[in-house]
């Protein structure tokens, strides 16, 4: 059972099926929706995915592929939760960061790599801090 939700806890979801593949998406829409360099989406079977608390809002756009994409998020804190599309009605794509246990996610590919930002890859040798850096 996968469980996840938003930052404030108002929206929660559960998933009882097999975890599908995950990917990194570098498209401009995913960058804007996440506020980061890319999105990490995990494919889940829609019929096994259930909202158990809250009522996520959705924002629908047409992507570069021409497909309509709805991005679902918490109306209270704005946390991205999952993406859906009528092009693939049998799936939802949960945001990996919304999962209570994100360690089950194993991305196997990158999509829209032609839109990747030059700072999206963490350089080898950059200083790492186990927690916040001390100033």
N, C-alpha and C positions, 0 to 999 in steps of 0.2 A: 504494500500500500504506500503510494506516494502521497504526501500531504504538503500543502503549501499555502501561502497567503501573502498579504501585503504587510507593509511596515507597521501600520497602526493596529492591525489585527481585525479590522472590520470585515474584510473579505477573506474567506478561506475556501480551499478546494481540496478534494480527495480524488485519487486515481487508483483503480483496482486492477488495471491491466498490465501488460508487459510494456516496459519502457522501450520506446522506439529510439531510432538514431537521433543524435543531436548535431547541430551545426553552428558555425559562426557565420553570421550574416553581416556583411560590410556595406549594405546599401545605405543610401543617404537617409531614407525614411527610418530605418532601424537606428541609425546613429542619433537622429533627432528624438525618436521615441524613448530611447534609453538614456540619452545625454552622455553617451560614451562612444568609444571607437567602433563598437559592433554589438550585436545582440547574440546571445546564445539561446537557441530555441530547442526544445525537446519534443519530438513528435509523440503524441499520445492519441489513443483511440477515443473519439468523441463520446461513444456510448458507454465508456468506462470512466469518464471524467465528469465530476459533479461539483457544483458550487454548493457548499454546505453552510456558508454564512455570508451575509452581505449581498449586495446587488452591484456587481461591477458595471461601470459605464463602458461604452465602446466608441471609438473614433474610427471611421471608415474612410479609406483613401483608395486610389488606384495606383498601384505600384508601376515601376518601370517595365515590368513584365506584361502589363496590361490587366493583370488580375486585381480584383477588388480584395482588399485586406482590411480586416477589422482588428484593431488593437484594443484589448480589454484591460481596464485598470481600475483601481480603487478610486471612487469618487471623493473620498475623504482625504487620503494622503497622496494620491497620484501614482502609487506604485504600479508599474506594469506587471500584469499577471499572465496573460496568454494572448495568442493571436489566432484568428480563424479566417477562413476564406471559403466562399462558395465554390471555388475551383476544386477544393479538396474537403468536401463537407464531412467526410468520415474522420477527420483529424482535427486536433487543436495542437498548438505549439506552445507549451508552457515555457515561461521565462525561467531559465535555470536558477537565477538569483532569487526567485520567489519560492523555491522549494525549501522545505525545512531541512532536508538532507541533500544539498547540492553535490555531494561527493558521488552520487550514483550516476551523474552525468558524464558521458564520455563522447565528446564531439568527434565525428569521423570525417568532417569535411568543412570547407569554407565556401560560401556562395557570395556572389557579387564581389569577388576579390578585385575586380577592376576598379572598384570604388574604395578600396582600402586606403586609409590615411597613412602617411609615412610614419606617424608616431604610434601606430597600432601595435607594433611588436615591441616587446620589452627587450632592450639590448642586453646581451650577455655582459656581465661584469658591472652592471649598474648596482649601486648600493641598495641593500635590502634591509628592512627593519622588521622584526617579528611582530611588533606592535607599532604604534605611532612613533614617529621620529621625535627625538628630544631636541628642543630648540634652545 
